[in-house]
Amino acid sequence: TFAKIFNFKHVVALNSGTSALHAALIASNVKANDVVIVPSYTFAATANAITYVGAIPWFFDCSKDLILDLDKLSNILKKKTKIVNKKLVLKENGNTVKCIIPVQTFGQNIEFKKFEDFAKKNFLKTIFDSAACHEPKIFEFKKSMSSSYCFSFNGNKTLTTGAGGIFATNSLALANKVKVLSSVGKKMTKYDYHVIGYNYKMTNLQASIGLAQLKKLDLIIKKKKKLFNFYKNNLKLNKSSKIIFSNNFVNWVFGIIVKGDYQFNKIKEILNKNNIKLIYFWKPLHLQKPYKKFMKEKNLYCTNIWKRIVILPSHPGINISEQKKICKLVNKYL
């Protein structure tokens, strides 16, 4: 059902989006000491999965739409890497740069083909972290056979199974590898193991919830679109603020980039006083203790922007009166 709705030939249901990323990296032959390009502005699972296979995350900056910045990336690769025998290697130590993981930040649409073309040119595998993107229209395009897509169905997502995920691809070979990996290394017979695998299968209960959610997905998307359009039309932005919003597609959450830390803190204070929770969202991983030892660039934009991102309540069950209250409070400081 998911494969048909989201326009994939093959999908494997798993117990989390993190498991999908981990299995995708193994299926893409990413190994210990390989280097994987990843945005710093992302959820921890994107980088964690890389470390699970013993590979090395290389953290890069995002563009103003909060997506991995290919222009900055290209310039850095020209300086720090070279192609040897159809492999992209680091000039410094000869390690292979094996893979790139673009993240669909906040469930946004991204230029998939641009990333795929970049990967092909540089002999990289492509794994899209689509964890938060549950808008089927975004995936209505011809997909490369070599690309993988990893979705999350965590409890806070637009489409949820409480906990769960999916590995999606148009490659039967990749899908079969992930299927075996997720089933403790088994193929057909119960105790005949082919690889050292993982117990990553989705439970029957999660699957039944997911199937019920898929039947309601159109309604969920319509409600979120109405919700986000209300925010867009009722928030009074000044010139120094901008919304993270698409007219054509529905994102996972509705975000505002405000002028500075002071403005964020004032909005946080007034919302929290009115029992509306607002906290900092993603903090760039290269700034955080567990990831400081890994490769990173200057990443100036995400370093300066993360404390200015306000994520408003984005659940489709929020009613109009609640939205009016949120907009009225936020407008005091926009």
URSULTA-V422478 format. One record per residue. N is the residue number from 1. SS is DSSP state (h for helix, s for strand, l for the rest). NEAR is the number of other C-alpha atoms within 8 Angstrom. Layout:
[[N/SS/NEAR] [N/SS/NEAR]]
This chain:
[[1/l/6] [2/h/7] [3/h/11] [4/h/8] [5/h/7] [6/h/10] [7/l/10] [8/l/10] [9/l/11] [10/s/11] [11/s/12] [12/s/10] [13/s/11] [14/s/15] [15/l/12] [16/l/15] [17/h/17] [18/h/11] [19/h/12] [20/h/14] [21/h/14] [22/h/12] [23/h/11] [24/h/14] [25/h/13] [26/h/10] [27/h/10] [28/l/8] [29/l/6] [30/l/12] [31/l/9] [32/l/8] [33/l/9] [34/l/13] [35/s/13] [36/s/14] [37/s/12] [38/s/15] [39/s/15] [40/l/13] [41/l/12] [42/l/12] [43/l/8] [44/h/7] [45/h/7] [46/h/13] [47/h/10] [48/h/8] [49/h/13] [50/h/14] [51/h/10] [52/h/8] [53/l/12] [54/l/10] [55/l/14] [56/s/13] [57/s/13] [58/s/13] [59/s/15] [60/s/15] [61/l/17] [62/s/15] [63/l/9] [64/l/6] [65/l/6] [66/l/9] [67/l/13] [68/s/12] [69/l/10] [70/h/7] [71/h/6] [72/h/8] [73/h/10] [74/h/8] [75/h/8] [76/h/8] [77/h/9] [78/h/8] [79/h/6] [80/h/9] [81/s/10] [82/s/10] [83/s/9] [84/l/7] [85/l/4] [86/l/6] [87/l/12] [88/s/14] [89/s/12] [90/s/12] [91/l/8] [92/l/5] [93/l/5] [94/l/7] [95/l/9] [96/s/11] [97/s/13] [98/s/13] [99/s/13] [100/s/12] [101/s/13] [102/l/13] [103/s/12] [104/l/15] [105/h/9] [106/h/9] [107/h/15] [108/l/12] [109/l/7] [110/l/6] [111/l/6] [112/h/6] [113/h/6] [114/h/7] [115/h/11] [116/h/11] [117/h/8] [118/h/8] [119/h/13] [120/h/9] [121/h/7] [122/l/9] [123/l/10] [124/l/13] [125/s/12] [126/s/14] [127/s/15] [128/s/12] [129/s/13] [130/l/12] [131/l/12] [132/l/13] [133/l/12] [134/l/9] [135/l/11] [136/h/9] [137/h/7] [138/h/8] [139/h/8] [140/l/8] [141/l/6] [142/l/4] [143/l/6] [144/l/7] [145/l/7] [146/l/9] [147/l/14] [148/s/12] [149/s/11] [150/s/17] [151/s/15] [152/s/16] [153/l/17] [154/l/13] [155/l/8] [156/l/6] [157/l/10] [158/l/11] [159/l/10] [160/l/15] [161/l/13] [162/l/8] [163/l/12] [164/l/16] [165/s/19] [166/s/14] [167/s/18] [168/s/15] [169/s/16] [170/l/13] [171/l/11] [172/h/9] [173/h/6] [174/h/11] [175/h/14] [176/h/8] [177/h/9] [178/h/13] [179/h/9] [180/h/14] [181/h/15] [182/h/14] [183/s/13] [184/l/13] [185/l/13] [186/s/15] [187/l/10] [188/l/5] [189/l/6] [190/l/6] [191/l/5] [192/l/8] [193/s/9] [194/l/8] [195/l/9] [196/l/8] [197/l/11] [198/l/9] [199/s/7] [200/l/12] [201/s/9] [202/l/12] [203/l/7] [204/h/6] [205/h/6] [206/h/12] [207/h/11] [208/h/8] [209/h/10] [210/h/11] [211/h/9] [212/h/8] [213/h/11] [214/h/10] [215/h/7] [216/l/8] [217/h/9] [218/h/7] [219/h/7] [220/h/10] [221/h/11] [222/h/8] [223/h/10] [224/h/12] [225/h/9] [226/h/8] [227/h/12] [228/h/11] [229/h/8] [230/h/9] [231/h/10] [232/h/9] [233/h/6] [234/h/7] [235/l/11] [236/l/6] [237/l/9] [238/l/6] [239/l/5] [240/l/7] [241/l/11] [242/s/9] [243/s/9] [244/s/9] [245/l/10] [246/l/8] [247/l/5] [248/l/4] [249/l/10] [250/l/13] [251/l/13] [252/l/13] [253/l/10] [254/s/13] [255/s/11] [256/s/12] [257/s/12] [258/l/13] [259/l/8] [260/l/8] [261/h/8] [262/h/6] [263/h/12] [264/h/13] [265/h/8] [266/h/9] [267/h/11] [268/h/11] [269/h/8] [270/h/10] [271/h/14] [272/h/10] [273/h/7] [274/l/6] [275/l/6] [276/l/7] [277/l/7] [278/l/10] [279/l/5] [280/l/9] [281/l/8] [282/l/8] [283/l/11] [284/l/12] [285/h/13] [286/h/10] [287/h/9] [288/l/9] [289/h/5] [290/h/5] [291/h/9] [292/l/10] [293/l/5] [294/l/10] [295/s/9] [296/s/9] [297/l/8] [298/l/6] [299/l/12] [300/h/7] [301/h/10] [302/h/13] [303/h/9] [304/h/7] [305/h/9] [306/h/12] [307/h/10] [308/h/12] [309/s/13] [310/s/12] [311/s/10] [312/s/9] [313/l/7] [314/l/11] [315/l/7] [316/l/8] [317/l/5] [318/l/10] [319/l/6] [320/h/6] [321/h/6] [322/h/8] [323/h/12] [324/h/8] [325/h/8] [326/h/9] [327/h/11] [328/h/9] [329/h/11] [330/h/12] [331/h/10] [332/l/6] [333/l/8] [334/l/11]]
